[in-house]
Amino acid sequence: MTEDVIRKIIHIDMDAFFASVEQKDNPELKGKAVAVGGGGDRGVVAAASYEARKFGVRSAMASKSALKRCPHLIFVNPRHSRYKEISDQIMAIFHEFTDLVEPLSIDEAFLDVSHNKMGLPSATAIAEEIKRRVKEETGLTASAGISVNKFLAKIASDYQKPDGLFVIKPKMVESFIEKLSIEKFFGVGKVTAEKMHQIGIFHGKDLKKRSLLELTRLFGKNGAYYYNIVRGIDHREVDPHRIRKSVSTENTFLDDIRNKEELKIRLEELVLDLYRRLQRTKFKGRTINLKIKYSNFEQITRSRTVLHEITDYKEIVELSNNILDQLELTDSIRLLGVGVSNQIKPNEVVQLTFDF
């Protein structure tokens, strides 16, 4: 670990946030297996309580599959405005300790407490106090990870969930990472992990043996990232002004879809969800992005850019369908996604483009 400046970074991650909010607001759900999402044949689990997770229920799982694993599972419709309300409370607590707060989503954030408002020398004491305040003011539990950079703090927050607190101190970094299974590395997905396994990389110590040149050859631009993080190097700063670059939603179908007419029906359902997310986040962009994954796992993305900010639901449907109409589908579809990106900057001159 070769950071020039030792920072104190905390990653706070709420425990099963959506499901926990529902259990808090409805005491009858406390201690029960709860899934937030649609319970129909085509429904998808958005979040699962820890009681449900014991049965293998996970987010993004088809509701039908979730019920097979947990027949007594209780489905609850999501209440995004309520989640946002509680998220605002939690973020306000974070800001009492530092202005360097970088939200990653509605229920997690990085905090740089190297120079905190309370003048406390211990990041651990700050994390403990934040957890206490969150529990006291919202009734919910959070897990905290503490270390010298963002990569390590995020790994640490997941280490003793739920209601956990784990510290990776500077002197622990090297040995901790060497023992860490490659699947636990933030930024290493399932496909990459399988590729690493094929070449004998199972833990950090295996990854550390590979040269920068070899990792770059095997994994492209991500090779340098893997080379650095296995040595505990992550110079990314906590950015309180990080700008959202896009809003999107997607769905993996229970059964592959083979014709465009059915695909358009599914697309309109997705656009409705996207529109709600745009309203909630107040995000406005000028590019519509369509993502398709075929049954053979080949993935394509197509986009269309217009001169103005896209805010109208019907326009999103029309633009999305126009993109779909121009596609020649080569196989049945297992996943469909749609999103909006490309915010217009002040005083920016925009040209109309069609990116195919």
JOWO-V5572 format. One line per field, one symbol per residue. ss: DSSP state (H for helix, E for strand, L for the rest). A space follows every 10 residues. Layout:
ss = ???
This chain:
ss = LLLLLLLLEE EEEELLHHHH HHHHHLHHHL LLLEEEELLL LLLEEEEELH HHHLLLLLLL LEHHHHHHHL LLLEEELLLH HHHHHHHHHH HHHHHHHLLL EEEEELLEEE EELLLLLLLL LLHHHHHHHH HHHHHHHHLL LEEEEEELLH HHHHHHHLLL LLLLEEELLH HHHHHHHHHL EHHHLLLLLH HHHHHHHHLL LLEHHHHHLL LHHHHHHHHL LHHHHHHHHL LLLLLLLLLL LLLLLEEEEE EEEEEEELLH HHHHHHHHHH HHHHHHHHHH HLLLEEEEEE EEEELLLLEE EEEEEEEEEE LLHHHHHHHH HHHHHLLLLL LLEEEEEEEE ELLLLLLLLL LLLEEL
